[in-house]
Amino acid sequence: MSLESMIFAAVRGIVDSRAFPDVAPEKAQPPYLTYQAVGGDAVNYVEATIPEKQNSRVQISVWAETRLAASDIGKQVEDALRTYLPLQATVLTARRSMHDPETQLRGSMQDFSFWY
């Protein structure tokens, strides 16, 4: 199973399946979330073997019409990822508040490390 499909499986119920890789479609109705791989730790062995697991740092952004809704959904996303065992999530940052002047949506952004 891909990283993207595991993230979607963990969070889809929170935002009625409005979870999108990289960017949301232009007409996406809030609340929704986006997720993007922004790095991670490479695993290399001296024996030139292929590692059994991969690591990825993923940034997840929640978008909603109000600050309260974005914060609440962000907490639900954090809880869902912490307990979704296939991802072995580590929370790397606290949630950060955002505002998109173009859409007037409020956001909550957070970074996670996943071993999968």
N, C-alpha and C positions, 0 to 999 in steps of 0.2 A: 504494500500500500504506500502511495506517495505521501510526502509531507503535507502537501496541499489537501489531499483527501482526508488525512487524519485531523488537520485543523478544522476543516469543514464539518466533519463528523462530531467533533467536540463542541462546536459553538452554534451549529445551524438552528437548533431549537430556541435559542435565545433571541434571534432576530428573524424568525420565520424564513430561514434559508437565504436571507439577504446578506451573505458573507462572500466577499469577492477577492480574488487574488489581485494585488497591485492597486487597481483603481476600480471604483464603482462605475457601472454604466451611467450614462448621462441622465437618464430619467429615473434613477433608483429612488425609491421612496424611503425616507428615514422611519425608524432607525435602521441602520445597516452598519456593517463593519468591513474593513479592508485589512488584508494581511500581506506582508512583504518580507521576504528573506533579505536581511541586511548584513550577513556575514556568518560567522561561526568559527568553531575550532576544527582545523583539519587534523585528521588522525593518520599518522605515518608510522610504519614499522620498519625497523632495520632489516628484517627478514624478507622484505618485499612481498608481504601478504596483504590481502584486501581486508580491511576492518569489517567487523560484523555490524557495527552501528555507525551512523553519521550524526554530526551535530550541525545545528543551524540556529542562528540568532534571528528571531522574527519579531517584527514590529507590528502590533495590532492597533488599529485606530477605529474607534467607535464614533459614529455620527448620529446625532439626534436633534430634535427641535429645541430642547432645553438643556441647560447645564445639569440639572438634577437627573434627567433621563439618561444623558451620556454617562454621568458618574455611576448611576445605578447599573446600567448595562455593562460598563467597564468592569465593575466588581463581579458581576455574574460571569463574564468572560474569564476573568482571572480565576475564579473558583472552579469553573468548568475545566480549564486547562490544567490546573493543579491536580485534579482528580482523574484526568484522562490518562490512564496508565501507559498506553502505547507511545505517548510522546515524552514521558519522563521529564516533565517541565520543571524548570527553575525560573522563578520570577527574578528578572535582572534589575528592573527599575520600578519605582512607584508610578502610578498613573499621573500623566501630565494633562492639563486642560488646554484646549485649543478652541479657536473660533475661525470659521471660514467666511471672510467678508463677502465673497461672491454669492454663496448660498444662504448665508446667515445661520448655518448650522453650528452647533456646539459639538466639541469633540473631546474624546478621552484617549490618550495614546500610552501604550505600555510595551516594553521589550521583554521577551522571553528567550530562554535557551532550551532547545529540544534535542534530546538524544533519541533517535528512532532507528 
